Amino acid sequence: MALMARETRVREGAVAHDIDGVEVPAGAHCLAGDAFVMRGVDDLAFAYRPGEGITIEGLPDADPRHVQLWLHGTIYAAVAALNGLFPLHASAVAHEGRVYAFTGPTGAGKSTLVAALAKAGFAQFCDDTLLLELAADGPPTCLPGHKRLKLWPEGAALAGVRTGELVADDYAKHYVDPPAGVIAEPLPLAELIFLETGDGCAFVPISGGERIERLQDDHYTAQLWLAARRAARADRFAELAALASRITMRRFARPFDPARFAEGVAAAADHILGAERR
Amino acid sequence: MSGRLAKDAARFVETRIDDEAVVMNLDSGDFFSLQGTARAVWELLDGTRDRDGVVADLAERYGAPREAIAADVDAFLAELGESGLLVSD
């Protein structure tokens, strides 16, 4: 946590248009070695290098809400990856000192489910990005969330939570204060749960090589991480395998139907509450 | 592949997770998971046996006729050969 606080310090300054001679076009980001550059489609640009913090160009004219979205999203994941952490695209709650993280592609319902679980009394741990740190042994440690929970109005209505202010004028998600509070301490990961669609609700364990494959497939963050670490394939594989072997993974199928949303929430809550018995 | 069969150690890395051997081909970056007979064949490819030796070993281990084992072994060896992971002396 101290590491991320230190490394995400921000200062204004010029951001190079290239990284190691490779031009970074507007709307793209690039990692090379230990350097990261991202150029927005507007005049905003970000650069990061370990030990130097984050440099932002175009700050005076920028919408501060856009700046925060970038800082808390892609930039944060890049900083984490360049510092040896594993960013995953996941939202999570905590129960009895352990973290239950839900992952899936954009639109899979991670934040909405976590909001509904928060409404049911579970403390929120993170939204959208989960940072893992490989521990000496046992499950990886989850670093507490840095982002506020964001939901589309439909998601908030489904979850039964009250919406706060709009995230940005051109991004119609709203901030939500989780009803059961937010955890601010690092905690071990209990389970990584992959959200899927099914006719009914079922939790199915994921085993063997699929555990490695699932981590490899983690959407935008895996690519970021791969580029960030520039690890040789063998190193990357060894690290993924080490992480995968210490994470309990399940797929959670539930109906992707607003009318049956409550079934999924109840199944998830039961699963978490029953984890001790398993 | 008529000689003694081995894996080309420079071209892959492997790990064990649950009861599977997971192998990454370093040339392609692809990885695959081996269970059951395929995993047993993979482990027998240590440069001390030829194809018939692998079949004989598995037939004994599983108490199955050699002909029944041979088809699976040949198919798996062909796949490994195509991926460049198999070497023979």
Boltz contact constraints between the chains, C-beta under 6 A:
constraints:
  - contact:
      token1: [A, 207]
      token2: [B, 18]
      max_distance: 6.0
  - contact:
      token1: [A, 208]
      token2: [B, 17]
      max_distance: 6.0
  - contact:
      token1: [A, 208]
      token2: [B, 18]
      max_distance: 6.0
  - contact:
      token1: [A, 208]
      token2: [B, 20]
      max_distance: 6.0
  - contact:
      token1: [A, 208]
      token2: [B, 33]
      max_distance: 6.0
  - contact:
      token1: [A, 209]
      token2: [B, 20]
      max_distance: 6.0
  - contact:
      token1: [A, 209]
      token2: [B, 22]
      max_distance: 6.0
  - contact:
      token1: [A, 209]
      token2: [B, 33]
      max_distance: 6.0
  - contact:
      token1: [A, 211]
      token2: [B, 17]
      max_distance: 6.0
  - contact:
      token1: [A, 212]
      token2: [B, 22]
      max_distance: 6.0
  - contact:
      token1: [A, 233]
      token2: [B, 26]
      max_distance: 6.0
  - contact:
      token1: [A, 233]
      token2: [B, 29]
      max_distance: 6.0
  - contact:
      token1: [A, 234]
      token2: [B, 13]
      max_distance: 6.0
  - contact:
      token1: [A, 237]
      token2: [B, 13]
      max_distance: 6.0
  - contact:
      token1: [A, 237]
      token2: [B, 24]
      max_distance: 6.0
  - contact:
      token1: [A, 241]
      token2: [B, 15]
      max_distance: 6.0
  - contact:
      token1: [A, 245]
      token2: [B, 17]
      max_distance: 6.0
